[in-house]
Amino acid sequence: MIYSGKSAVVLGLGHSGEAAATLLSEEGARVTVLESNDTPSIRDKARALTDKGIGVILGSAAEMDATDYDVCILSPGIDPIVPLVQNVIRKDIPIIGELELAYEECLCPVVAITGTNGKTTTTELTTAMLQGAGVRTIASGNIGLPFATAVRQSSSYDVMVLEVSSFQLETIRNFRPQVAAWLNLSPNHLDRYPGMEEYRAAKLRIFENQTADDYAVVNAVNDLPPLEARLLTFSATVDADFTLREGIIHFRGEAILDQSQTRLPGVHNAENLMAALAMGYALGVDFERMAQAVREYTAPPHRCEFVRDRRGVRWLNDSKATNLDSVEKAILSQNQPIVLIAGGKDKGFEFDPIAPLIHQRVRKAILIGEMKERIAKSWHPVPCELAGTLQEAVALAAQEAREGEVVLFSPGTSSFDMFRNYGERGNVFKDAVNTLDS
């Protein structure tokens, strides 16, 4: 009971903030939540926490709260430069994140997965493989279920599998996964970080507290500094411990999984599979038991998800594509001509790097969001049309697409200028596609 009897402030009333506040309260801390927004949905959340004896301050009053606290828990989605956080920093209150808070309470080992792309799929794959092999585990963290919620049952699990973001890793102190995975790195979140070096440094913190007793599962194409943990490498393109040869995943020369027997096509999914198999191996799990489990696994929604076939045109929902690397992988996984719907929030990077691929593989682009004009200039001379809403973009794509083509919705950036998250965005896309006449 680390925080019993202490005063704690939680910044942010999102999922992780609610979970952190509840965990602290149940431990016996005096908890206050500060949230800059004051909307009807936020007020509903505040009432639910107040009923549990947790204090909540909303709006501008939260940013000027003068109370001193023993500890502050910062929600990962909140940029430290905003007034809400700066007010706490000025009072010199120790700051940790929900990830660190939950780790302090965790009663079993932790597996942690980070990377620009593939985190969610790999986290779910790893969990499915371990469960199929009889390991008691659950997926939580950045995947949706907050670690601070899942950790309350950690005594019932053999290991916790966590998806962790760079934002979550910024505020760790002692967080030490027994197995840590680095999937890949490509430009992302440059609206939060000054540059790629800062973004990379935040993600590298996943290895910070590991020792020689732990494992680091690393993509062999990424040049990482020396690590304390035992190294397991994977790659679909270069020599590594786990490699892909003619569609078969090998471990140090031994064939262990035929990718065609899974529902996860593409080179990117081969690497997700290899990373998951490597983590299972690090935990001592048999390859065949993991392979059997993954053969029955279906990828989560919003990742090149088939929506419908309409008049010979295939419609795919790839709303999870929130960076350029994801768009590139989605385009390369298609064999037909593409009508691409893309665009969204300005995250501090340009769409120029994938322009050559767009010129080669995309017949027409329909662009949405606050970046649409800039993307159109970047992708010239590919024909681009601008839409005010996602529904309008779907209607334009329906008019444009020809039999034998694919309409791919792969935004390449986040959705916060138009939607709450990529899940809502993907559902809106699917609803719009499914309401088109036959």
DASUL-V513801 format. One line per field, one symbol per residue. burial: # if it has 24 or more other C-alpha atoms within 12 Angstrom, else .. Layout:
burial->???
This chain:
burial->..#...#####################.#########....#..##..#....######..##.#.#.##########.#...##.###...##############.##########################.##################.#..#################.################.##.....##.#########...#######...#..#.########...######.#####....####..#.####################.#.#.#######.#.##########.#..######################.############.###..##..##.################.##..#.####.##########.##...###########..#..###.######.###....
